Amino acid sequence: MFERRHEPLLPFGAFLLRWLRFALAAGAIVGVSLGAGVAGYHTVAGLGWVDSVLEAAMILGGMGPVHPLTGTAAKLFAAAYALFAGVVFLVAAGVFFAPVIHRLFHHFHLEPPGGD
């Protein structure tokens, strides 16, 4: 997937395409996680669809809850989703920035031209 240490640095245009693919993957991870949160808040907490989207987006974005939740099931779901959202944030950020970090590391590990 990524070039090896002895291979030349990927051309910038190809790097941008790689980064776009990884950004789309990170967006898909966030989108699926948001969908799971919306479904959970709608079914478990009994919120309407728009309020479920708002609640899930605020938790997934790290802003915190909006609506007070009543009932044990809703509170347990919110706690589990908050922990899940924290992990999703780290995974999505890792996927998004992996090509950039790899390119930076690869740049500093290249052998100089003609140097053996």
C-alpha positions in Angstrom: 0.0 0.0 0.0 2.8 2.4 0.9 6.2 2.6 -0.8 9.1 0.9 0.9 12.2 2.6 2.3 14.3 1.9 -0.9 11.5 3.1 -3.2 11.3 6.8 -4.4 8.9 9.2 -2.9 5.5 9.0 -4.5 4.7 11.9 -6.9 2.6 14.6 -5.3 -0.4 14.1 -7.5 -0.5 10.3 -6.7 0.0 11.2 -3.0 -3.0 13.5 -3.1 -5.1 10.7 -4.6 -3.9 8.3 -1.9 -4.8 10.9 0.8 -8.3 11.4 -0.8 -8.9 7.6 -0.6 -7.8 7.6 3.1 -10.0 10.7 3.8 -13.0 8.9 2.2 -12.3 5.9 4.4 -12.1 8.1 7.5 -15.4 9.8 6.5 -17.0 6.4 6.0 -15.9 5.3 9.5 -17.4 8.5 11.0 -20.5 8.2 8.9 -21.2 4.6 10.0 -20.5 5.5 13.6 -22.9 8.5 13.3 -25.6 6.2 11.8 -25.2 3.8 14.7 -25.5 6.6 17.2 -28.6 8.1 15.5 -30.3 4.7 15.4 -29.4 4.1 19.0 -30.6 7.4 20.3 -33.8 7.1 18.3 -34.7 3.5 19.4 -33.2 3.3 22.9 -33.6 6.9 24.1 -36.8 7.6 22.2 -35.5 10.9 20.6 -36.9 12.1 17.3 -34.8 11.6 14.2 -33.5 15.2 14.1 -32.7 15.2 17.8 -31.0 11.8 17.4 -28.8 13.2 14.7 -27.9 16.2 16.9 -27.2 14.1 19.9 -25.0 11.6 18.0 -23.1 14.3 16.2 -22.4 16.3 19.4 -21.2 13.2 21.2 -19.1 12.0 18.1 -17.7 15.5 17.7 -16.6 15.6 21.4 -19.0 18.4 22.3 -21.1 16.5 24.8 -24.8 15.7 25.3 -27.6 18.1 24.4 -30.7 16.4 25.8 -31.2 15.1 29.3 -31.8 11.4 29.1 -34.3 9.5 31.2 -34.3 5.8 31.8 -31.5 3.4 32.5 -31.2 2.0 29.0 -30.9 5.4 27.4 -28.2 6.4 29.9 -26.2 3.1 29.4 -26.4 3.5 25.6 -25.2 7.1 25.9 -22.3 6.0 28.1 -21.3 3.2 25.7 -21.7 5.5 22.7 -19.5 8.2 24.3 -16.7 5.7 24.9 -17.2 4.3 21.3 -17.1 7.8 19.9 -13.7 8.5 21.6 -12.2 5.4 20.0 -13.8 6.3 16.6 -12.2 9.8 16.7 -8.8 8.3 17.3 -9.2 5.7 14.6 -10.6 8.2 12.0 -7.8 10.7 12.8 -5.2 7.9 12.4 -6.6 6.8 9.1 -6.8 10.4 7.8 -3.3 11.4 8.8 -1.5 8.0 8.0 -0.5 9.0 4.4 0.8 12.4 5.6 2.8 10.9 8.4 4.1 8.1 6.2 5.2 10.6 3.5 7.0 12.7 6.1 8.8 9.7 7.6 9.6 8.3 4.1 11.0 11.7 3.0 13.5 11.7 5.9 14.6 8.1 5.4 15.4 8.4 1.7 18.9 7.8 0.6 20.6 10.8 -1.1 21.0 10.5 -4.8 24.1 8.5 -5.7 25.0 7.9 -2.1 25.9 4.3 -1.1 
